[in-house]
Amino acid sequence: MNFPKTPSFSLEYKRALVTGAGRGIGLGASIALASAGAEVMMVSRTTKELEEIDKHLKQLGHKSCYKSLDVTNQNDVSKLINDEDCFDILVNNAGTNIPSSLVDTKIDDFDYVMSLNVKSVISLTQNVVQKMIANNVKGSIINVSSQMGHVGGPNRTTYCSTKFAIEGFTKSLAIELGPNGIRVNSICPTFIKTPMTEPFLKDEEFKKQVLSMIPLGRLGEISDLMGPFVFLASEASSLMTGSSVLVDGGWTSR
């Protein structure tokens, strides 16, 4: 009898790039991938935070480096990817939200959120993928989306638009890159306790409303996403592409 072998979750000898790595979900992704053995390059606009994370990872014996980068600056993004060795793993995490009803939405805010949440993801991914293909790297791209890429919500017209776009981008790119052995998936969290969500969750009425939508009855922690990042980056998910991993406490089950 032939018995199956559990696939490896190890990321040893892999190189990973994580955007928005200075805090929140990006910080968690960086620690998770480094802990699984990957050499992690962390980028964000917050140099001091990157320095602290890099020091922490090195103290734990992990391989890491960092670079201050605005992912909306396409010239700087292209230079970074051209100057670096090929990455095996890309985590597109940088993003933001400016909640507002549609009638009160400022077009400048819409342009900014769309530029960071969508345009920068496509631009960076294009650069990384070109190098993956040129080097015959069968890599993994993980787009940090949201449960709001699957449902609607009040004061979220702009944010939902960007995350629905990321979900479509993920599925289409998965089809394009399948023949190259490059997998593309998304992680879709519910409300995670991060610096970005902290101001909203200070509103007790809003927090109560959020919790009422989550069958598991609690907000997400950064650690709730760390396992899924390793899973999607590793051979353990080798047949998964074009998929959305919903880490939402059951929000979208309603």
N, C-alpha and C positions, 0 to 999 in steps of 0.2 A: 504493500500500500504506500502511495506517495502522500506524505503529510505536508500541508502548506507551512511556509515559514513566515512569521510575523515580519512585516517590512520595517525597515529602520526609520526611526525618527531623528537620527543623527544628521547634523548639517556640517560635519567635519569636512574641511577642504573646500567649503563653499564660501563665496563672497556675497554679502548682502548690502543693499543700499536702502536706507530708511529715511523718508522725508518727514518733516515736522517732528523730528526726533527729540527736541528739547524738553518736551513735557507730555503728560497725558498718555494717550494711546501709542504715540510714536516712541515714547520712552519705554513703555511696556514691551513693544515689539522688538526694540533694540536689545533689551535685556534677555528676552525669550530666545531670540535667534542666536545671540552670543552664547547663552548658556547651553544651547544645543550643539555648539561647536563651530558656528559660522564666524568668519571675520566680518565685522559689521562696520560700515561707514555710515555715520550719522550726519544728517544735514538739517539745518534750520537757520533762522535769522538770529537766534538767541545764543551767542557764542558762550557766555558764561555758563548757561545751563548745560550745553554740550560738554564743556570742560569738566563739569562735575560728574556727568554720567560716564564720560570716558575714564576718568580717574577711578570711579566705582568699579567699572567693568575690569579694568586692568588690575585692581587690587584683588579681584576674584580670580585672576589668572586667565581672563578672556581676551580675545583679540578684537581691538576696536580702534577707530580713528574718527575724526570729525572735521567738518568744514562748514563755515558760515556761508549760507547760500539762500538767496531769494529765488524760489522755484518759478516765480513769474517772470524772471529775467532770462529769456531764452538764450541769449549769448553766453551768459555765465553757466547755464545748464549744459549747453553744448560743449563748452570748454572743459567742464568737469568730467563729463563722460568720455570725451576724446583723450583726456590726459590720464585717465584711470584704466587699469586692467579691466577686463570684462567682468560684469557682475552675473552671478547665477540666480540671485533673488532680488526682486525689487518690491518694496512696500511703499505704495503711494498713499501716504497718510496726511500730508499737509492739507489743511482745509479750515474753513471758518463758517460762521452762521451769523447773520444779522436779522433776527426775527422781526417781521412786520407784516401787517395786512397788505394785500395787494394795492389797495387804494392809497396807502401811505408809504409804499416802497419808493425810495429815491433811486433813480436810474443809475446814479454813480455807485450806490451800494450793490445794486444788481450786477453791474459790470464787474465790480471788485470780487464778489463772491463767485460769480461764474468764471472769472479769470483764474482764481486760485483753485477752486474745486474741480474745474473741468479742463480748461485750456492748458494749465500747467501740467496736469496729469497726462494729457495726450502728448504734449511736447516732450516731456521727460521720458515717457514710455517709448516714444518713437526713437529717441537717441539710444536708449538702452537696448531696445530690440534690434536695431540695426547692427549693433556690436555683437549681440548674442548670435544672430544669424551668421555674421561674418566669421565668428569663431566656432560655429557649430555647437553652441552651448544650448543644452536642453534645460532651460531655466523655468522659474516659477515667478509669476507676477501676481501680487496680491493688492487689490484695490480696496482701500478702506472706504466703504460706502456707509449705509445707515439703514435702519428699519424704515426710515423715511424715503428710501428708494423703492419701497414696496407699498406704502400706504400714504395717505394724505394727512395733513394736520393744519389747524388754524395758525395763522401767522408764519407759515412755513412754505409759502408758494415758491419763493426763490430757492430756498434750501432743498426742498423736494425736487424741484426742477433739476438742480445740479446732481442730486443723487440718483434720480431716475436716469439721467444722462450717463452716469458712471456705470449703472447696471447694464444699459444698452451697449456701452463701450466694451465692457467686460465680455459680454456674450459674443459680440461681433469679432472682437480680437481673438477670442478663443478659437473661433472657426478659422480665422486667417492663419493663426500660428500653430494650429494642431499638427499640420504636416511637418513643421520644424521641431516638433517635440517640446514646444514651449507652452506651458499651461498658464491660464489666466482665470483667476477666481476673485470673488469679493467677500469681505467680511462685513456684516451688517449689524452693528451694535444697537441696542436700545440706549437709553440715557445712562451714560457711564459717568461716574464721579471723577471729573477732570477739571483743570482750570477753566476750560471753555464753558462747561455746563454749570460751574459753581454759581455764577451770578443769577442764573435762571432758577436754580434749585433753592436759593435762599428765600424765594417766595413760597411760603408754606402752602398756600392755596394751589399754586402751580405744581408743587411737589406732590401734593395729595392727589391731584388729577392724574399726574404721570403714574403714580403707584397704582391707581385704580385700573389702569390699562395693562398692568403687568401681572399675569396670573401667578407668577412665583412670588410676587409681593415685595420685591426689593429692587433697588437701583443696582446697576452693574458696577463692578470694580474693574480696574485695569487688569488685574490678574485673571479675570474671567476670559479675557481675549488672548492671553499669552499662549495657552495650549493650542487654540485654533491657528495662530500664526505659525507655530512650529509644524503643525499638521499639514497646512497648505504649502509650506515651503519644502517639506520633506518628501521622500519616496513613499511615505505612508498614504499619501493622497495621489498616487501616480496616475490613477484613471479619472481624476476629477479635473475638469476644465469647463469654463463657462457657468460655473455654479456659484450660488450665493449662500454663504454660511451665516444663517441668522442667529445671532447671539442676543436675543431680545427678551428673554424671560417669558416668551409666549405672546408678546404684544400682537404679532401679526397672525396669531392663530384665531383671533376673534372674528 
